[in-house]
Amino acid sequence: MTLSAKCKRRNNKLLPMLDKMRNGGICRNELAKAFNLNKAAISRSVNQLIEWGLVTEKRSSASNALGRRPVPLQLKKNLFYSVGINLQHQCSEIALLNARGEVAGKLSIKNMSGNWMEKCEMIIQQVKNLINDNGIPIEKLVGVGIGLPGIVDPEIGAVFSSSQFKNEPEFNLLKYFTEKLGKESFLINTSHLSAYSEHYWGGAQNMDSFLTLLPGMGLGMFLNGRLYRGHQFHSGEAGSMQLQPDGEIGLDGRKGTLGSLVKFYDITDRMENIIAKGGNTEVNKYLRNGSGKVTLEMVVKAIEDGDQFCAQMMSEIFEVIGRAILNFAYLFNPEAIFLPEWTARCPEASIDIVRRMMGHYGVSNWRLKTEICSAQCGESMMARGAGLLPVENMFGNTL
């Protein structure tokens, strides 16, 4: 029986211990207290796990005033592996994770072309290459997690609408991946994935209620200790929040929605026009030779370099975002709201503006408090976060 099959047996008494061991490790004394077992019983169980080759325990001769220092037990790194995929329009990433959630290998795929099946075939081939290049036997792969922007149904694996698969009819992404790789696959919206990753690795590790806002105006919600996904898994479409009665028409036919008012590509498009006309900007330093394509990363770097025009354009966008953030704070009263991680690099044109607008958050005697923070888990962490989905399922944990 495979490890995955063993872990899915809910009567497996070692399951809770294994779960803790993959999350930073746990000492024998902690295990004894957690499960109300004596030292002898814990030792038998732990020794059995070590004998089976499931966990490691590094003995040390170092000691403190109270005796030997406790040594945490951890899952063996090569016990099993999982793959996480972050599908994005311009650049998709694939991460290979070991049993401790560490990245054992990673690769990127830029500017994929073709229909949905051709794109998926390209990704699947790269997954196989990543596994083979790292010498991982396929039987040690417990599954694949896929993060995707747009409207998706994680239960059946359907993709209804996504910027990664524009103008495509509805199709079943998970069925295709599962059949081609022979491994169970899992799907999650990237807005939800952002909150999940921030809770697991970022600044929200000790928070029960917080929100994450992505550049595409998707909202991740972690409320009362759980990821909130909505009854159809479609929650978090913050871009459809209406902020004013006029303006450009949004995707749902209404004017003045957050998504129609906040478009970061408006900044990059304006900078491309300025550069094409010979304008002087710090962005020029980051353009590739012969290319006039400006990215958001280039704009952020230009602001770091003191480009006031870029900073002004960014500030105007965050004035709008600040209005939405204030609404979110009133609705959810979270411990914190996390903005995109790059806002930490240009706070004066982004996060500082939102914090200033949060001064309206309730009258003084309400004592309302919600921190505004820059996320620690950005897009580069999304593939790693997706790689946890099959592992969580293996250990019987639900998002």
Secondary structure, DSSP 8 states (H G I E B T S, - for coil): --HHHHHT-TT-TTHHHHHHHHTT-B-HHHHHHHHT--HHHHHHHHHHHHHTTSEE------EETTEE----BEE-TTS-EEEEEE--SSEEEEEEE-TTS-EEEEEEEES--S-HHHHHHHHHHHHHHHHHHTT--GGGEEEEEEEESSEEETTTTEEEE-GGGTT---EEHHHHHHHHHSS-EEEEEHHHHHHHHHHHHSTTTT-SSEEEE-TT--EEEEETTEEE--TTS----GGG-B--SSSSB-TTS-BSBHHHH--HHHHHHHHHHHHHTT---GGGGGS-TT-----HHHHHHHHHTT-HHHHHHHHHHHHHHHHHHHHHHHHH--SEEEE-GGGGTSGGGTHHHHHHHGGGSS-GGG----EEEE-S--GGGHHHHHTTHHHHHHTT---
